[in-house]
Amino acid sequence: MLVSNKIGRAKFALVLMAAIAFAFAACGGNTGGDVRLQGAGATFPNPLYQKWLSEYGKLHSNVKIDYQSIGSGGGIKQIQSRTVDFGASDSPMKDEDLRAAPGPILHIPTVLGAVVITYNLSGVSQPLRFPPDVIADIFLGKIKKWSDQRLKTDNPGVTLPDSDITVVHRSDGSGTSAVFTDYLSKVSPEWKEKVGSGTSPNWPVGLGGKGNEGVTGQVKQTPNTIGYVELAYAAQNKLPVGLVKNKSGNFVEPSIDAVTSAAAAAIVATPDDLRVSITDAAGPNAYPISSYTYILVYQEQPDPAKGKILVDFLWWGIHDGEKFAKDLLYAPLPDEIVKRAEAKINSITSGGKPLR
């Protein structure tokens, strides 16, 4: 009987110790060990995010953050299903996608970028000029030849070959596609009616490439092609980029300053949740196919230790991380948007308690 009581007390002590250890871990007592975060989504900001992860990792040796550039559509699906700690998208989530998530999701803007028209055209050395209606009709399949008169009109002195135009577009669910088709829907009634905007539109013509990397590769390898990619991908691959005619009637080169101008024109109209389109922005110097890119996070974090690291990383990104943007051809956030992003980060909680 005495032995039995001793065994019972020993079992009780073990159970009690395990419960205390579990409670301690749940309250953040495990922050001294390695913390791993997984993110996935947009290819648009991937060059910058990889730089951020490298630099942040140097400051926090116990933190391991991985980011997979699978496209904005994939990032939205994975954050909805909670298979990642954070998602990423250039296109804000739609209301119905937010409603389908198991909890409130915040949009944290990180930087701005340009979706550019890039092409592979032998013998053409100066940047081509593209008015919006011509871009739409090329991607609708209505303008079929590089020697089309409408292309010649805006590119005097350029010898354009009498070759078929091969369109290259994204094959995966893509925020870059959403930005591009959002722009086309604003400037072309026919595009809006026949195709519309979205991450996975029904493309009228062309070849598909996976990710910004895939489209860039297709254009680079195939003569007489035209496609749309984030500016950094064209620059890294030494591909030409077109000048696009903006709302003010000026042909604008995609640049950090031109993207910043587009953002500045839209700040007043930016809603509280920061989901905003800045394509076809007003202003003489605005580049018309500009966009924010976002990290997507749950406002209520299930794991306080991981949530604390995620909040710290996001705060670091929109402050210290911004200094890496320009070298990689992204535009830093405007000061007003940084302040509003700070408020979003400060609203992230775990167990109802703030994580900053």
MOGIWO-V369592 format. One record per helix or strand. SS is the DSSP state (h for helix, s for strand). FROM is the first residue (numbers start at 1). LEN is the number of residues. If there is no record, write none. Layout:
# MOGIWO-V369592
SS&FROM&LEN  SS&FROM&LEN
This chain:
# MOGIWO-V369592
h&2&28  s&35&7  h&46&14  s&63&7  h&72&9  s&86&4  h&95&6  s&105&16  s&129&2  h&132&8  s&145&1  h&149&6  s&164&1  s&166&5  h&175&13  h&189&6  s&207&3  h&211&11  s&225&6  h&231&6  s&240&2  s&243&3  s&251&2  h&256&11  s&290&9  s&300&1  h&304&15  h&320&5  h&326&3  s&331&1  h&335&12  s&349&2  s&353&2
